[in-house]
Amino acid sequence: MKNYLFILAALFLSCKRDATTQPAPPSTTAEKVTIHLQLGGDISTSIGNLRKTSVAARSAYDSTIYGVNIRTGQGALYAQGLFDNTDSISIELLKDSSYIVNVAAIKRGSGLGLWWQLSTNGYKQYAYPIHRTLQNRMLYAANETMEPGFIDSLKNMSIVTDTLTNTFAKYPLSEADTYFGSTNYTARDASNTTISLELRRLAFAIRYDIHNLKSGYLQATYGGQMMPDTIRTNDTLPVQIYTADVFRSQDSIPGAQLQVTLTWIKAAGNAVVLGTKPIRPRRSSLTAISVFLNTDSLNVSPGFQLTDTTWTGTTDFDF
């Protein structure tokens, strides 16, 4: 009898200890609130001719995708979704629970767009750092596999380089127009079901002004940070837009992280390095690179001038 009592007592103490150390699972019957997103801030702006005009991003010609990543207040993944229509974004949150809401919007910008391939279930499958299929619905950790790094970084995006061959390239500063926003939210009121989120633009622009290029072409390289450019036109070229993930928390690229090197490839094939200079593009700014060539004389060094122009002011850098 003593042995039976000892075993029962041990079982009772074991159950009591487990009950005090193991967290109770979340209730599956907890009340839920359906939330919608209202995106504002820089995303409602189109650069057009570098003047801010109110144009909805999703109504523009280029396709825009929206990544929504929801974590609990403790940082655990709760839900994720990839959309090409903000009207489709509908999120079910547990009432009186706290969440971290992260949203990224990626526009094609001046490039050919994000590379994708069809998944086995027929959806567009985007590569890292998106690494999700475009389903226009939220997927929940309770019954779906979450991607741990989903939109945590927007570096090295896979950008299409040739639409015919479906090839792509990855660089830390990708040629895309990107926006990001984050907020904390607690679903308390079932009658207030809209999260207003300001998105911050994570992009800068570069434009080349080429003068007196009568022969050959120019090569522009960026120290491996951006895709190299080949410039054959003697003119003011279109604006190129790039994403800098560092703009989440800063307004300029620090130090000498980005350098531009211009090389003139002459008609005979010989190369003349025009110069190298570190530049620090600012968020939502245009850096104009002007090149002045003297193709009639080998004794005159070509000119190379940088102008960093925000949408509200100008600073010149010469060398």
KEKEPA-273940 format. One line per field, with one value per residue (C-alpha): residue number from 0; x, y, z. Coordinates in nm, 3 decimals. Layout:
<nodes>
i [NUM|...]
x [X|...]
y [Y|...]
z [Z|...]
</nodes>
This chain:
<nodes>
i [0|1|2|3|4|5|6|7|8|9|10|11|12|13|14|15|16|17|18|19|20|21|22|23|24|25|26|27|28|29|30|31|32|33|34|35|36|37|38|39|40|41|42|43|44|45|46|47|48|49|50|51|52|53|54|55|56|57|58|59|60|61|62|63|64|65|66|67|68|69|70|71|72|73|74|75|76|77|78|79|80|81|82|83|84|85|86|87|88|89|90|91|92|93|94|95|96|97|98|99|100|101|102|103|104|105|106|107|108|109|110|111|112|113|114|115|116|117|118|119|120|121|122|123|124|125|126|127|128|129|130|131|132|133|134|135|136|137|138|139|140|141|142|143|144|145|146|147|148|149|150|151|152|153|154|155|156|157|158|159|160|161|162|163|164|165|166|167|168|169|170|171|172|173|174|175|176|177|178|179|180|181|182|183|184|185|186|187|188|189|190|191|192|193|194|195|196|197|198|199|200|201|202|203|204|205|206|207|208|209|210|211|212|213|214|215|216|217|218|219|220|221|222|223|224|225|226|227|228|229|230|231|232|233|234|235|236|237|238|239|240|241|242|243|244|245|246|247|248|249|250|251|252|253|254|255|256|257|258|259|260|261|262|263|264|265|266|267|268|269|270|271|272|273|274|275|276|277|278|279|280|281|282|283|284|285|286|287|288|289|290|291|292|293|294|295|296|297|298|299|300|301|302|303|304|305|306|307|308|309|310|311|312|313|314|315|316|317|318]
x [0.000|0.284|0.429|0.098|0.066|0.421|0.356|0.031|0.200|0.482|0.237|0.044|0.360|0.481|0.151|0.147|0.504|0.427|0.117|0.320|0.606|0.431|0.247|-0.116|-0.185|-0.377|-0.748|-0.880|-1.215|-1.074|-1.261|-1.103|-1.108|-1.076|-0.837|-0.775|-0.475|-0.483|-0.141|-0.016|0.306|0.546|0.363|0.092|0.359|0.481|0.818|0.709|0.921|1.057|0.764|0.543|0.195|-0.075|-0.108|-0.208|0.083|-0.133|-0.297|0.039|0.155|0.415|0.301|0.331|0.345|0.280|0.438|0.259|0.440|0.266|0.445|0.312|0.417|0.684|0.824|0.684|0.564|0.184|0.084|0.231|0.089|0.187|-0.056|-0.081|-0.404|-0.437|-0.814|-0.741|-0.546|-0.761|-0.602|-0.761|-0.612|-0.698|-0.882|-0.684|-0.355|-0.061|0.110|0.394|0.273|0.538|0.452|0.679|0.565|0.784|0.730|0.908|1.046|1.301|1.402|1.231|1.072|1.108|1.193|0.941|0.855|0.536|0.508|0.363|0.023|0.018|0.103|0.385|0.680|0.917|1.277|1.465|1.411|1.039|1.042|0.664|0.393|0.151|-0.186|-0.359|-0.443|-0.289|-0.131|-0.130|0.139|-0.125|-0.165|0.094|0.474|0.617|0.927|1.153|1.325|1.021|1.076|1.316|1.568|1.520|1.878|1.980|1.640|1.622|1.571|1.496|1.774|1.618|1.248|1.305|1.548|1.393|1.734|1.793|2.070|2.117|2.294|2.280|2.125|1.853|1.696|1.346|1.130|1.058|0.863|0.846|0.646|0.608|0.372|0.255|-0.114|-0.351|-0.688|-0.918|-1.217|-1.412|-1.569|-1.228|-1.087|-0.842|-0.468|-0.331|0.033|0.277|0.523|0.871|1.042|1.370|1.488|1.724|1.774|2.065|2.058|2.337|2.390|2.634|2.794|3.003|3.013|3.095|3.248|3.269|3.064|3.083|3.089|2.970|3.049|2.956|3.199|2.968|2.684|2.468|2.438|2.694|2.565|2.665|2.593|2.592|2.369|2.491|2.198|2.020|1.925|1.617|1.619|1.724|1.576|1.747|1.652|1.877|1.761|1.963|1.701|1.471|1.657|1.883|1.844|2.173|2.410|2.697|3.063|3.220|2.991|2.887|3.145|3.092|3.367|3.327|3.533|3.530|3.566|3.690|3.598|3.937|3.869|4.115|3.978|4.019|3.917|3.740|3.740|3.610|3.431|3.235|2.884|2.628|2.281|2.010|1.672|1.428|1.704|1.838|2.213|2.289|2.620|2.740|3.016|3.196|3.415|3.668|3.697|3.912|4.214|4.406|4.569|4.249|4.115|3.742|3.530|3.323|3.082|2.831|2.525|2.319|1.972|1.694|1.342|1.376|1.737|2.073|2.431|2.718|3.021|3.302|3.624]
y [0.000|0.239|0.181|0.270|0.587|0.689|0.644|0.843|1.120|1.134|1.154|1.432|1.635|1.582|1.705|2.005|2.101|2.071|2.285|2.566|2.558|2.498|2.798|2.736|2.698|2.985|2.937|2.826|2.981|3.327|3.614|3.738|4.078|4.121|4.406|4.598|4.815|5.177|5.256|5.614|5.811|5.799|5.515|5.756|5.956|5.901|6.050|6.117|6.419|6.435|6.635|6.484|6.416|6.211|5.891|5.558|5.317|5.020|5.214|5.287|5.104|4.900|4.608|4.665|4.380|4.414|4.189|4.174|4.014|3.991|3.894|3.867|4.125|3.875|3.847|3.507|3.475|3.492|3.546|3.637|3.725|3.854|4.070|4.273|4.441|4.621|4.565|4.195|4.245|4.113|4.003|3.806|3.899|3.769|4.032|4.199|4.057|4.273|4.245|4.393|4.476|4.506|4.598|4.631|4.760|4.694|4.875|4.793|5.146|5.193|4.827|4.530|4.414|4.137|3.794|3.517|3.170|2.965|2.734|2.383|2.516|2.783|3.089|3.335|3.233|3.518|3.458|3.579|3.806|3.773|3.393|3.356|3.290|3.562|3.435|3.759|3.613|3.582|3.257|3.182|3.008|2.790|2.589|2.713|2.723|3.070|3.220|3.346|3.619|3.740|4.114|4.148|4.274|4.421|4.374|4.149|4.130|3.921|4.179|4.071|4.152|4.001|3.928|3.696|3.463|3.523|3.592|3.797|3.953|4.025|4.326|4.480|4.796|4.656|4.849|4.877|5.138|5.011|5.127|4.994|5.061|4.905|4.961|4.800|4.717|4.572|4.449|4.579|4.733|4.522|4.841|4.995|4.757|4.971|5.004|5.327|5.267|5.525|5.370|5.517|5.525|5.332|5.454|5.697|5.786|5.831|6.007|6.044|6.357|6.273|6.545|6.513|6.134|6.102|5.757|5.452|5.417|5.455|5.186|5.267|5.035|5.070|4.856|4.556|4.739|4.794|4.640|4.796|5.027|5.059|5.409|5.464|5.769|6.128|6.273|6.305|5.949|5.831|5.823|5.493|5.408|5.189|5.049|5.097|4.890|5.116|5.388|5.211|5.395|5.648|5.918|5.863|5.582|5.605|5.665|5.541|5.239|5.338|5.442|5.514|5.451|5.573|5.429|5.553|5.264|5.424|5.306|5.136|4.937|5.107|5.220|5.555|5.568|5.900|5.876|5.717|5.891|5.782|5.920|5.931|5.934|6.058|5.898|6.021|6.217|6.235|6.221|6.359|6.245|6.473|6.361|6.600|6.433|6.587|6.324|6.545|6.572|6.312|6.584|6.705|6.501|6.431|6.602|6.416|6.600|6.485|6.676|6.546|6.695|6.642|6.732|7.050|7.161|7.113|7.044|7.022|6.797|6.851|6.663]
z [0.000|0.080|-0.266|-0.434|-0.225|-0.318|-0.689|-0.676|-0.482|-0.737|-1.025|-0.853|-0.787|-1.146|-1.293|-1.061|-1.156|-1.532|-1.492|-1.340|-1.593|-1.927|-2.084|-2.163|-2.537|-2.700|-2.705|-3.043|-2.957|-2.874|-3.034|-3.356|-3.521|-3.899|-3.979|-4.303|-4.394|-4.504|-4.652|-4.666|-4.646|-4.940|-5.117|-5.236|-5.423|-5.779|-5.879|-6.238|-6.335|-5.977|-5.850|-5.585|-5.713|-5.545|-5.748|-5.595|-5.638|-5.730|-6.016|-6.183|-6.494|-6.314|-6.102|-5.728|-5.478|-5.106|-4.844|-4.507|-4.213|-3.874|-3.554|-3.202|-2.946|-2.833|-3.188|-3.290|-3.651|-3.666|-4.031|-4.373|-4.711|-5.054|-5.253|-5.573|-5.464|-5.131|-5.132|-5.082|-4.758|-4.474|-4.145|-3.861|-3.524|-3.178|-2.978|-2.697|-2.830|-2.937|-3.276|-3.482|-3.833|-4.107|-4.465|-4.771|-5.110|-5.413|-5.742|-6.064|-6.089|-6.367|-6.390|-6.553|-6.229|-5.974|-6.112|-6.050|-6.170|-6.157|-5.858|-5.881|-5.770|-6.040|-5.829|-5.894|-5.677|-5.588|-5.487|-5.177|-4.987|-5.072|-5.097|-5.102|-5.357|-5.467|-5.342|-5.235|-4.895|-4.551|-4.437|-4.064|-3.859|-3.694|-4.016|-4.270|-4.293|-4.226|-4.392|-4.108|-4.316|-4.509|-4.597|-4.300|-4.557|-4.903|-5.023|-5.311|-5.473|-5.792|-6.068|-6.426|-6.674|-6.987|-7.030|-7.327|-7.149|-6.803|-6.648|-6.335|-6.128|-5.758|-5.609|-5.259|-5.406|-5.632|-5.920|-5.771|-5.600|-5.249|-4.943|-4.587|-4.273|-3.928|-3.636|-3.313|-3.291|-3.034|-3.160|-2.888|-3.063|-3.314|-3.451|-3.534|-3.792|-3.991|-3.938|-4.084|-4.174|-4.312|-4.557|-4.590|-4.929|-4.935|-5.276|-5.445|-5.813|-6.053|-6.390|-6.647|-6.857|-7.136|-7.348|-7.667|-7.681|-8.052|-8.050|-7.828|-7.511|-7.133|-6.867|-6.515|-6.225|-5.859|-5.661|-5.679|-5.504|-5.814|-6.158|-6.401|-6.675|-7.039|-7.176|-7.551|-7.583|-7.602|-7.410|-7.076|-6.990|-6.799|-6.421|-6.263|-5.923|-5.663|-5.323|-5.018|-4.721|-4.490|-4.554|-4.307|-4.031|-4.210|-4.472|-4.658|-4.750|-4.498|-4.570|-4.892|-4.923|-5.277|-5.537|-5.905|-6.160|-6.519|-6.803|-7.162|-7.407|-7.730|-8.079|-8.112|-7.794|-7.559|-7.222|-7.046|-6.679|-6.626|-6.248|-5.931|-5.649|-5.342|-5.338|-5.060|-5.218|-4.988|-4.948|-5.216|-5.392|-5.746|-5.816|-6.164|-6.314|-6.592|-6.828|-7.069|-7.331|-7.570|-7.842|-8.070|-7.846|-7.647|-7.435|-7.268|-6.976|-6.987|-6.727|-6.465|-6.238|-5.978|-5.865|-5.574|-5.605|-5.359|-5.459|-5.256|-5.299|-5.471|-5.364|-5.617|-5.597|-5.850|-5.924]
</nodes>
